[in-house]
Amino acid sequence: MRHDMYNIGICDDGENICTSIEDMLLQYAKRKDIQVETNVWYTGEGLRDYLAAGNHLDILFLDIELFKMTGIEVGSYIRNVLDNMGLQIIYISGKASYALQLFKTQPLDFLVKPIFQEHVNSVMETAIKVIRRKEERFEFRQGKGHYYVPMGDIVYFGSEGRKVKIITLNETYEFYGRLKEVAKLLSDDFIAIHKSYIVNREYVFRYTYEIVEMIDGTILTISLPNRKLVRDKLLGEK
């Protein structure tokens, strides 16, 4: 299933910036023959209330230096209070020095003003790719039943004996199978860090040479032969 209609939010206290990004998004959508619906907010509180009421956005351009509730606070609210990991957040700012604070809210990207058409085009390409990949599903059998799990919900795969475990954001599933075979069905988002673990790079919270910590707090070991490959993949382009 691929959807070609995207709900996009723009939140910046500068009216001109909002209008400008909106125009660039419409240009992009026209060129790509997709549909976008844009919503604009000038305060973090307005955006927070909209999302808290259960409304859905696919992509969000979010200014960091909002007047009362900052963009980082809104981002933290989206991830930690609403538990929404699927919304693709693109931070925008007048200055370039926020990297560490932003990392915790798992942004897709960070744009420094002034923002031009090519910036919007590039970040939209990535956002749409990520959204479409999240819509792909992993299929497995358990007994007589066939099950489908959205790839984007899978935090990691683990193997125990002859069983494979799928750990998602909310559930754990298991089925008879081999991790080696599972690996062949997965996209580049998934990295084999050990013969017993394949992780979804989207949910890696932090990593060192020897371990990765996933977004749910699980710490997994990177095996010696995999260390260089894992480092290259995690440092490489998403």
Secondary structure, DSSP 4 states (H G I P E B T S, - for coil): ----EEEEEEE-S-HHHHHHHHHHHHHHHHHHT-EEEEEEESSHHHHHHHHHTT---SEEEEESS-SSS-HHHHHHIIIIIS---SSEEEEEESSS--HHHHHTT--SEEEESSP-HHHHHHHHHHHHHHHHHHT-EEEEEETTEEEEEEGGGEEEEEEETTEEEEEESS-EEEEE--HHHHHTT--TTEEEEETTEEEEGGGEEEE-SSEEEETTS-EEEPPGGGHHHHHHHHHS--
